[in-house]
Amino acid sequence: MARMFRVLGFWTLVIGLMAYAGHMIEMAILFFAQTAVFVLLGYLNFSERTYILMFWGYMILSFAGFTYWSVFEMGLPF
């Protein structure tokens, strides 16, 4: 399970690099921060239950943040 967090770190790094190449600096910084957290957590060797709980927490937080941003911050497409 720890290896999967390192895989998540790899993919967030790839997405961050693509965002940086596309001049989306804020998005790139967000994904670079996620990369650092995922790689760090991947080397801490927690139990499998702990990794699953952390991933669920991450998913709930990211979905809530995405929903908030898309509803309240983006505005209506007119």
C-alpha positions in Angstrom: 0.0 0.0 0.0 2.9 2.3 0.7 4.0 1.8 -2.9 0.7 3.1 -4.2 1.2 6.4 -2.4 4.5 6.7 -4.2 2.7 5.9 -7.5 0.2 8.7 -6.7 3.2 10.9 -6.1 4.6 10.1 -9.5 1.3 10.9 -11.2 0.7 14.1 -9.4 4.3 15.1 -10.4 3.5 14.3 -14.0 0.3 16.4 -13.8 2.2 19.2 -12.1 4.8 19.3 -14.8 2.2 19.4 -17.5 0.4 22.2 -15.7 3.8 24.1 -15.4 4.5 23.6 -19.1 1.0 25.0 -19.8 1.8 28.1 -17.7 -0.8 27.2 -15.0 1.5 28.0 -12.1 -1.1 27.8 -9.3 -2.2 24.4 -10.4 1.4 23.3 -10.8 2.2 24.4 -7.3 -0.8 22.6 -5.9 0.2 19.3 -7.6 3.9 19.7 -6.6 2.7 20.0 -3.0 0.6 16.9 -3.3 3.5 15.1 -4.8 5.7 15.9 -1.8 3.0 14.7 0.6 2.3 11.5 -1.3 5.9 10.6 -1.6 6.6 11.4 2.1 3.6 9.3 3.2 4.7 6.5 0.9 8.0 6.1 2.8 6.5 6.2 6.3 5.3 2.6 6.1 2.0 2.9 7.9 -0.4 0.0 8.2 -2.7 -0.7 5.3 -5.7 0.5 7.3 -4.0 3.8 8.0 -3.2 4.3 4.3 -6.8 3.6 3.3 -8.2 6.0 5.9 -5.7 8.7 4.8 -6.7 8.2 1.1 -10.4 8.4 2.0 -9.7 11.6 3.9 -7.8 13.0 0.9 -10.6 12.1 -1.4 -13.3 13.7 0.8 -11.2 16.9 1.2 -10.4 17.2 -2.5 -14.0 16.5 -3.7 -15.4 19.0 -1.2 -12.8 21.6 -2.3 -13.5 21.0 -6.0 -17.3 21.3 -5.4 -16.9 24.5 -3.4 -14.6 26.0 -6.0 -16.8 25.0 -9.0 -20.0 26.2 -7.4 -19.1 29.3 -5.4 -15.9 30.6 -7.0 -16.1 30.0 -10.7 -19.3 31.9 -11.5 -22.0 31.1 -13.9 -21.1 30.5 -17.6 -23.2 33.1 -19.4 
